[in-house]
Amino acid sequence: MTIYEVTFWAVVSVLGIIVGAFIGLNIKFNHHTIAKTMALAAGLLIAAATVELAAEAIENAPLIYAIIAFLIGALGFSFGNVILSSRGAKDRKRCGECVAQPTEDQKPGSGLAITLGTGMDAVPESIVLGLTLFTNGVDFPLILAIALGNLPEAISGSVGMLQAGRKKSWIFKVWGGVALASILLTVLGFFLAQNISETMVSLLQLFGAGALIAMVAETLIPEAFHGTPKYSGTIVAIGFALLLIVNVLTE
């Protein structure tokens, strides 16, 4: 696979970020609508982390190291999230109707924390996409899960930022920066995979899978289940099942 092909699929994976940010800034959604789309995204990304990443990678690494890598990935994300949450980024993916994001006056420096947190959310999926493009080629289910998963995240986060009084230009720059960083990290993951062993690639994929699950649990699910919207659990399951279907159809 050439660098141009890697970059192309990286761009495809971040389309949901750009489209979601545009939609969130220009179309008004209520919490229940956003919650349902977040639930679907949660199911897609959980399936990506388990079916597309962990289930395959764990077969190519010693079990104990595989489990450790998976848990370190989750712990690493949670640790970073704790630090950034204390600085105002805790509710960066909330739509503002149910839980308001902090304004800069309420929490000075929260804009930077939100920017860093939003970027951190994209790190696991971007790196594992690069690794997977090298090891397995084009993985349509994984790319689909990332692209569609990013869409409601960007919608909800943008709506919440807007309600917190942040300028549209600032919000779009945040998401644009995240999209660009995601593309670069995907390319980095691809080149990294060329210079390390197959076992190490698998361990990094497991690390990313653990971080991805932690990200879903800490940033998507709170919005998806706030106020217990009806059938949210079923919608998560539908998202999971959708990726299973795509997986089977593209084998």
Stockholm file with secondary structure:
# STOCKHOLM 1.0

chainA/1-251         MTIYEVTFWAVVSVLGIIVGAFIGLNIKFNHHTIAKTMALAAGLLIAAATVELAAEAIENAPLIYAIIAFLIGALGFSFGNVILSSRGAKDRKRCGECVAQPTEDQKPGSGLAITLGTGMDAVPESIVLGLTLFTNGVDFPLILAIALGNLPEAISGSVGMLQAGRKKSWIFKVWGGVALASILLTVLGFFLAQNISETMVSLLQLFGAGALIAMVAETLIPEAFHGTPKYSGTIVAIGFALLLIVNVLTE
#=GR chainA/1-251 SS CCHHHHHHHHHHHHHHHHHHHHHHHHSCCCHHHHHHHHHHHHHHHHHIIIIIIIHHHGGGSCHHHHHHHHHHHHHHHHHHHHHHIIIIITTTTCCSSSSCCCCTTTSTTHHHHHHHHHHHHHHHHHHHHHHHHHHTSCCHHHHHHHHHHHHHHHHHHHHHHHHTTCCHHHHHHHHHHHHHHHHHHHHHHHHHHHTSCHHHHHHHHHHHHHHHHHHIIIIIHHHHHTTCCTTHHHHHHHHHHHHHHHHHHTC
#=GC SS_cons         CCHHHHHHHHHHHHHHHHHHHHHHHHSCCCHHHHHHHHHHHHHHHHHIIIIIIIHHHGGGSCHHHHHHHHHHHHHHHHHHHHHHIIIIITTTTCCSSSSCCCCTTTSTTHHHHHHHHHHHHHHHHHHHHHHHHHHTSCCHHHHHHHHHHHHHHHHHHHHHHHHTTCCHHHHHHHHHHHHHHHHHHHHHHHHHHHTSCHHHHHHHHHHHHHHHHHHIIIIIHHHHHTTCCTTHHHHHHHHHHHHHHHHHHTC
//
